[in-house]
């Protein structure tokens, strides 16, 4: 696990999953596991599906490794990106076990 590509992010915002500068959107995790999405001064609270969480994890990973520079990660987004990276590494190792 020492080869994770997680960059050092100075003081990520707690509770924030990420901010998309190109869409003017901020996604915030609430304590009851709902998500508040703030866009154009309006906010809405939603309960994301598993597919939405997975999409956000991929977006967080892309931002973490520099593929999506328009996404600024918060504390939660950083953890989501790290967890997604671990999932990718585990899947790759599992496939190599089958190939051997």
MMTF fields as JSON, N, C-alpha, C and O atoms, coordinates in Angstrom:
{
  "mmtfVersion": "1.0.0",
  "mmtfProducer": "UNKNOWN",
  "numBonds": 399,
  "numAtoms": 400,
  "numGroups": 100,
  "numChains": 1,
  "numModels": 1,
  "chainsPerModel": [1],
  "groupsPerChain": [100],
  "chainIdList": ["A"],
  "bondAtomList": [4, 2, 8, 6, 12, 10, 16, 14, 20, 18, 24, 22, 28, 26, 32, 30, 36, 34, 40, 38, 44, 42, 48, 46, 52, 50, 56, 54, 60, 58, 64, 62, 68, 66, 72, 70, 76, 74, 80, 78, 84, 82, 88, 86, 92, 90, 96, 94, 100, 98, 104, 102, 108, 106, 112, 110, 116, 114, 120, 118, 124, 122, 128, 126, 132, 130, 136, 134, 140, 138, 144, 142, 148, 146, 152, 150, 156, 154, 160, 158, 164, 162, 168, 166, 172, 170, 176, 174, 180, 178, 184, 182, 188, 186, 192, 190, 196, 194, 200, 198, 204, 202, 208, 206, 212, 210, 216, 214, 220, 218, 224, 222, 228, 226, 232, 230, 236, 234, 240, 238, 244, 242, 248, 246, 252, 250, 256, 254, 260, 258, 264, 262, 268, 266, 272, 270, 276, 274, 280, 278, 284, 282, 288, 286, 292, 290, 296, 294, 300, 298, 304, 302, 308, 306, 312, 310, 316, 314, 320, 318, 324, 322, 328, 326, 332, 330, 336, 334, 340, 338, 344, 342, 348, 346, 352, 350, 356, 354, 360, 358, 364, 362, 368, 366, 372, 370, 376, 374, 380, 378, 384, 382, 388, 386, 392, 390, 396, 394],
  "bondOrderList": [1, 1, 1, 1, 1, 1, 1, 1, 1, 1, 1, 1, 1, 1, 1, 1, 1, 1, 1, 1, 1, 1, 1, 1, 1, 1, 1, 1, 1, 1, 1, 1, 1, 1, 1, 1, 1, 1, 1, 1, 1, 1, 1, 1, 1, 1, 1, 1, 1, 1, 1, 1, 1, 1, 1, 1, 1, 1, 1, 1, 1, 1, 1, 1, 1, 1, 1, 1, 1, 1, 1, 1, 1, 1, 1, 1, 1, 1, 1, 1, 1, 1, 1, 1, 1, 1, 1, 1, 1, 1, 1, 1, 1, 1, 1, 1, 1, 1, 1],
  "groupList": [{"groupName": "UNK", "atomNameList": ["N", "CA", "C", "O"], "elementList": ["N", "C", "C", "O"], "formalChargeList": [0, 0, 0, 0], "bondAtomList": [1, 0, 2, 1, 3, 2], "bondOrderList": [1, 1, 2], "singleLetterCode": "X", "chemCompType": "L-PEPTIDE LINKING"}],
  "groupTypeList": [0, 0, 0, 0, 0, 0, 0, 0, 0, 0, 0, 0, 0, 0, 0, 0, 0, 0, 0, 0, 0, 0, 0, 0, 0, 0, 0, 0, 0, 0, 0, 0, 0, 0, 0, 0, 0, 0, 0, 0, 0, 0, 0, 0, 0, 0, 0, 0, 0, 0, 0, 0, 0, 0, 0, 0, 0, 0, 0, 0, 0, 0, 0, 0, 0, 0, 0, 0, 0, 0, 0, 0, 0, 0, 0, 0, 0, 0, 0, 0, 0, 0, 0, 0, 0, 0, 0, 0, 0, 0, 0, 0, 0, 0, 0, 0, 0, 0, 0, 0],
  "groupIdList": [1, 2, 3, 4, 5, 6, 7, 8, 9, 10, 11, 12, 13, 14, 15, 16, 17, 18, 19, 20, 21, 22, 23, 24, 25, 26, 27, 28, 29, 30, 31, 32, 33, 34, 35, 36, 37, 38, 39, 40, 41, 42, 43, 44, 45, 46, 47, 48, 49, 50, 51, 52, 53, 54, 55, 56, 57, 58, 59, 60, 61, 62, 63, 64, 65, 66, 67, 68, 69, 70, 71, 72, 73, 74, 75, 76, 77, 78, 79, 80, 81, 82, 83, 84, 85, 86, 87, 88, 89, 90, 91, 92, 93, 94, 95, 96, 97, 98, 99, 100],
  "secStructList": [7, 6, 6, 7, 7, 7, 7, 7, 7, 6, 6, 7, 7, 6, 6, 3, 3, 3, 3, 3, 6, 6, 6, 6, 3, 3, 3, 3, 3, 7, 6, 6, 1, 7, 3, 3, 3, 3, 3, 6, 6, 3, 3, 3, 3, 3, 7, 7, 7, 2, 2, 2, 2, 2, 2, 2, 2, 2, 2, 2, 2, 2, 2, 2, 6, 6, 1, 7, 6, 6, 3, 3, 3, 7, 2, 2, 2, 2, 2, 2, 2, 2, 2, 2, 2, 2, 2, 2, 2, 2, 2, 2, 2, 2, 2, 2, 2, 2, 2, 7],
  "xCoordList": [0.792, 0.0, 0.844, 0.299, 2.147, 3.01, 3.055, 3.538, 2.56, 2.669, 1.394, 1.157, 0.569, -0.62, -0.212, 0.817, -1.011, -0.664, -1.281, -1.313, -1.764, -2.437, -1.498, -0.454, -1.87, -1.038, -1.309, -2.324, -0.412, -0.604, -1.505, -1.157, -2.645, -3.573, -3.62, -3.924, -3.319, -3.26, -4.66, -5.439, -4.977, -6.226, -7.464, -8.114, -7.799, -9.027, -10.244, -10.216, -11.295, -12.484, -13.254, -13.618, -13.51, -14.236, -15.678, -16.332, -16.156, -17.523, -17.726, -18.729, -16.799, -16.953, -16.411, -15.283, -17.23, -16.753, -15.893, -14.725, -16.461, -15.664, -16.401, -17.598, -15.652, -16.197, -15.789, -14.621, -16.742, -16.456, -16.463, -17.514, -15.305, -15.216, -15.862, -16.364, -15.858, -16.435, -17.964, -18.589, -18.579, -20.035, -20.549, -21.76, -19.655, -20.059, -20.84, -21.794, -20.434, -21.176, -20.317, -19.114, -20.944, -20.262, -21.1, -22.312, -20.467, -21.151, -20.661, -19.463, -21.603, -21.265, -21.961, -23.157, -21.212, -21.772, -22.336, -21.648, -23.587, -24.224, -24.031, -23.689, -24.246, -24.016, -24.987, -24.68, -26.143, -27.104, -26.935, -27.833, -25.787, -25.406, -26.244, -26.245, -26.95, -27.533, -26.477, -25.455, -26.716, -25.752, -26.453, -27.556, -25.802, -26.298, -25.501, -24.271, -26.2, -25.558, -25.908, -27.077, -24.889, -25.076, -24.614, -23.473, -25.528, -25.202, -25.98, -27.193, -25.286, -25.898, -26.685, -27.746, -26.174, -26.821, -28.008, -28.581, -28.387, -29.493, -28.937, -27.982, -29.547, -29.085, -30.236, -31.401, -29.867, -30.855, -30.209, -29.015, -31.019, -30.55, -31.063, -32.227, -30.196, -30.556, -29.936, -28.958, -30.522, -29.945, -29.389, -30.152, -28.065, -27.475, -27.606, -27.594, -27.729, -27.742, -26.312, -25.35, -26.191, -24.857, -24.089, -22.887, -24.775, -24.125, -23.592, -22.515, -24.351, -23.899, -22.664, -21.715, -22.672, -21.489, -20.279, -19.182, -20.493, -19.392, -18.874, -17.665, -19.774, -19.374, -18.564, -17.55, -19.016, -18.28, -16.912, -15.948, -16.818, -15.524, -14.554, -13.375, -15.051, -14.208, -13.779, -12.617, -14.718, -14.383, -13.331, -12.402, -13.484, -12.521, -11.144, -10.131, -11.102, -9.827, -9.194, -7.991, -10.006, -9.495, -8.901, -7.861, -9.561, -9.035, -7.758, -6.831, -7.716, -6.565, -5.3, -4.213, -5.449, -4.273, -4.031, -3.095, -4.87, -4.631, -5.319, -5.072, -6.18, -6.881, -7.993, -8.308, -8.583, -9.693, -9.298, -9.679, -8.538, -8.057, -9.155, -8.932, -10.342, -11.445, -12.157, -13.024, -11.796, -12.412, -11.457, -10.314, -11.934, -11.154, -11.718, -12.885, -10.885, -11.342, -11.422, -10.587, -12.441, -12.54, -12.044, -11.504, -12.224, -11.738, -12.4, -11.72, -13.709, -14.433, -14.045, -13.857, -13.926, -13.539, -12.159, -11.922, -11.253, -9.908, -9.954, -9.282, -10.752, -10.879, -11.557, -11.175, -12.556, -13.229, -12.251, -12.26, -11.417, -10.421, -9.404, -9.018, -8.97, -8.017, -8.642, -7.998, -9.889, -10.564, -10.766, -10.634, -11.082, -11.249, -9.919, -9.879, -8.846, -7.523, -7.179, -6.62, -7.511, -7.261, -8.094, -7.614, -9.349, -10.194, -9.581, -9.595, -9.043, -8.409, -7.196, -7.011, -6.374, -5.173, -5.544, -4.893, -6.575, -7.0, -7.539, -7.259, -8.308, -8.847, -7.726, -7.765, -6.735, -5.608, -4.833, -4.44, -4.613, -3.901, -4.699, -4.122, -6.011, -6.867, -6.791, -6.693, -6.836, -6.748, -5.394, -5.313, -4.336, -3.014, -2.882, -2.132, -3.601, -3.593, -4.234, -3.769, -5.307, -5.963, -5.094, -5.129, -4.325, -3.497, -2.301, -1.776, -1.867, -0.665, -0.876, 0.059],
  "yCoordList": [-1.19, 0.0, 1.269, 2.372, 1.128, 2.302, 3.023, 4.153, 2.39, 3.003, 3.726, 3.89, 4.16, 4.926, 6.257, 6.825, 6.748, 7.99, 9.219, 10.291, 9.079, 10.182, 11.36, 11.224, 12.518, 13.702, 14.305, 14.008, 15.136, 15.855, 17.045, 17.914, 17.089, 18.202, 18.972, 18.412, 20.255, 21.091, 21.422, 22.046, 21.02, 21.326, 21.155, 22.141, 19.912, 19.714, 20.074, 19.917, 20.548, 20.988, 19.787, 18.9, 19.743, 18.608, 18.549, 19.579, 17.343, 17.147, 17.33, 16.867, 17.994, 18.246, 17.054, 16.611, 16.546, 15.483, 16.117, 15.762, 17.044, 17.782, 19.018, 19.189, 19.869, 21.052, 20.971, 20.741, 21.157, 21.154, 22.6, 23.237, 23.107, 24.514, 24.769, 25.867, 23.777, 23.989, 23.978, 24.477, 23.422, 23.388, 24.269, 24.434, 24.833, 25.65, 24.864, 25.371, 23.628, 22.71, 22.288, 22.065, 22.18, 21.676, 20.537, 20.68, 19.408, 18.231, 18.003, 17.841, 17.992, 17.922, 16.72, 16.518, 15.916, 14.77, 15.241, 15.92, 14.884, 15.219, 14.085, 12.967, 14.366, 13.364, 12.186, 11.108, 12.36, 11.263, 10.509, 9.783, 10.687, 10.045, 10.498, 9.841, 11.61, 12.251, 13.191, 13.434, 13.711, 14.59, 15.89, 15.877, 17.006, 18.308, 18.747, 18.777, 19.085, 19.563, 21.041, 21.404, 21.879, 23.324, 23.736, 23.491, 24.37, 24.81, 26.087, 26.149, 27.087, 28.377, 28.979, 29.567, 28.837, 29.415, 28.626, 28.994, 27.562, 26.717, 25.402, 24.861, 24.887, 23.609, 22.615, 22.974, 21.357, 20.281, 19.117, 18.855, 18.428, 17.278, 16.027, 15.957, 15.05, 13.825, 12.619, 12.742, 11.463, 10.197, 9.528, 9.027, 9.516, 8.981, 7.461, 6.75, 6.989, 5.553, 5.02, 5.787, 3.695, 3.088, 3.509, 3.768, 3.579, 3.975, 5.402, 5.7, 6.288, 7.669, 7.736, 8.459, 6.974, 6.94, 6.448, 6.994, 5.406, 4.844, 5.856, 5.969, 6.584, 7.622, 8.706, 9.165, 9.115, 10.131, 9.618, 10.382, 8.321, 7.748, 7.792, 8.101, 7.484, 7.55, 8.993, 9.249, 9.94, 11.359, 11.798, 12.532, 11.341, 11.7, 11.126, 11.802, 9.882, 9.274, 10.031, 10.295, 10.379, 11.137, 12.469, 12.89, 13.126, 14.399, 14.174, 14.982, 13.073, 12.774, 12.554, 12.976, 11.893, 11.598, 12.65, 12.524, 13.692, 14.801, 14.714, 15.552, 13.721, 13.591, 14.636, 15.088, 15.016, 15.981, 17.205, 17.311, 18.129, 19.278, 20.257, 21.1, 20.16, 21.059, 20.638, 21.361, 19.469, 18.985, 19.224, 18.768, 19.94, 20.195, 19.303, 19.423, 18.414, 17.451, 18.055, 18.869, 17.639, 17.929, 16.717, 15.782, 16.725, 15.631, 14.303, 13.283, 14.309, 13.079, 12.594, 11.395, 13.502, 13.131, 12.509, 11.582, 13.018, 12.453, 11.008, 10.141, 10.752, 9.376, 8.473, 7.314, 9.008, 8.213, 7.845, 6.713, 8.785, 8.516, 7.482, 6.608, 7.582, 6.603, 5.215, 4.233, 5.125, 3.83, 3.232, 2.021, 4.068, 3.577, 3.055, 2.039, 3.75, 3.304, 1.94, 1.085, 1.739, 0.444, -0.641, -1.757, -0.321, -1.289, -1.678, -2.853, -0.711, -0.989, -1.894, -2.86, -1.575, -2.376, -3.796, -4.746, -3.959, -5.288, -6.1, -7.293, -5.457, -6.161, -6.604, -7.708, -5.748, -6.098, -7.276, -8.186, -7.264, -8.366, -9.658, -10.731, -9.569, -10.749, -11.367, -12.587, -10.535, -11.045, -11.682, -12.679, -11.119, -11.697, -13.044, -13.905, -13.239, -14.544, -15.601, -16.74, -15.223, -16.178, -16.499, -17.619, -15.536, -15.738, -16.634, -17.273, -16.689, -17.453, -18.929, -19.68],
  "zCoordList": [0.0, 0.0, 0.0, 0.001, -0.001, 0.02, -1.318, -1.391, -2.38, -3.696, -4.133, -5.33, -3.169, -3.515, -4.125, -3.759, -5.048, -5.734, -5.074, -5.677, -3.86, -3.181, -2.974, -2.336, -3.515, -3.304, -1.933, -1.304, -1.484, -0.234, -0.517, -1.317, 0.125, -0.054, 1.25, 2.303, 1.175, 2.366, 2.857, 2.136, 4.046, 4.729, 3.849, 3.504, 3.482, 2.712, 3.563, 4.783, 2.934, 3.664, 4.192, 3.42, 5.506, 6.082, 5.572, 5.409, 5.328, 4.873, 3.385, 2.843, 2.71, 1.276, 0.499, 0.718, -0.408, -1.283, -2.367, -2.521, -3.113, -4.09, -4.573, -4.341, -5.248, -5.907, -7.369, -7.682, -8.255, -9.695, -10.165, -10.222, -10.497, -10.897, -12.254, -12.498, -13.14, -14.472, -14.453, -15.389, -13.407, -13.303, -12.167, -12.021, -11.365, -10.236, -9.205, -8.616, -8.988, -8.131, -6.95, -7.091, -5.781, -4.59, -4.025, -3.865, -3.723, -3.201, -1.777, -1.543, -0.816, 0.605, 1.228, 1.023, 1.995, 2.707, 4.04, 4.802, 4.325, 5.594, 6.592, 6.206, 7.86, 8.904, 8.811, 9.32, 8.179, 8.034, 6.708, 6.281, 6.07, 4.808, 3.613, 2.572, 3.759, 2.59, 2.031, 2.672, 0.861, 0.213, -0.165, -0.711, 0.131, -0.287, -1.504, -1.471, -2.571, -3.79, -3.937, -4.064, -3.918, -4.041, -5.434, -5.825, -6.175, -7.533, -7.828, -7.622, -8.303, -8.646, -7.486, -7.694, -6.277, -5.104, -4.58, -3.554, -5.25, -4.807, -4.298, -4.856, -3.226, -2.693, -2.678, -2.507, -2.861, -2.765, -2.039, -2.183, -1.26, -0.494, -1.19, -1.583, -1.339, -2.04, -1.341, -0.604, -1.586, -1.137, -2.388, -3.212, -2.537, -3.77, -3.872, -2.867, -5.095, -5.355, -5.297, -5.251, -5.3, -5.307, -6.554, -6.488, -7.683, -8.933, -8.845, -9.363, -8.183, -8.029, -7.138, -7.443, -6.024, -5.149, -5.932, -5.811, -6.739, -7.521, -8.546, -8.747, -9.187, -10.138, -9.443, -9.968, -8.255, -7.502, -7.068, -7.031, -6.738, -6.355, -7.538, -7.366, -8.734, -9.932, -10.189, -10.505, -10.052, -10.224, -9.207, -9.542, -7.961, -6.915, -7.234, -7.049, -7.713, -8.084, -9.247, -9.241, -10.247, -11.392, -10.948, -11.455, -10.008, -9.489, -8.699, -8.755, -7.966, -7.119, -7.946, -7.552, -9.093, -9.915, -10.991, -11.78, -11.031, -11.943, -13.286, -14.153, -13.489, -14.764, -14.88, -15.981, -13.756, -13.747, -12.918, -11.752, -13.511, -12.737, -12.33, -11.461, -12.946, -12.595, -11.308, -10.817, -10.758, -9.524, -8.364, -8.385, -7.355, -6.143, -5.038, -4.667, -4.52, -3.526, -2.135, -1.74, -1.408, 0.01, 0.779, 0.187, 2.082, 2.923, 2.556, 2.445, 2.367, 2.029, 0.634, 0.427, -0.31, -1.667, -1.731, -2.505, -0.922, -0.866, -0.39, -0.949, 0.648, 1.154, 0.118, -0.045, -0.573, -1.613, -2.726, -3.21, -3.131, -4.165, -3.72, -4.496, -2.468, -1.933, -1.882, -2.249, -1.431, -1.361, -2.747, -2.926, -3.723, -5.09, -5.631, -6.325, -5.312, -5.761, -5.167, -5.853, -3.902, -3.261, -3.934, -4.13, -4.293, -5.006, -6.337, -6.704, -7.068, -8.36, -8.173, -8.913, -7.179, -6.929, -6.525, -6.959, -5.704, -5.267, -6.44, -6.552, -7.31, -8.479, -9.411, -9.954, -9.593, -10.459, -9.87, -10.6, -8.565, -7.919, -7.995, -8.172, -7.863, -7.939, -9.331, -9.464, -10.366, -11.736, -12.012, -12.729, -11.453, -11.691, -10.99, -11.45, -9.883, -9.214, -10.1, -10.149, -10.803, -11.689, -12.9, -13.41, -13.355, -14.542, -14.255, -15.166, -13.013, -12.665, -12.629, -12.35]
}
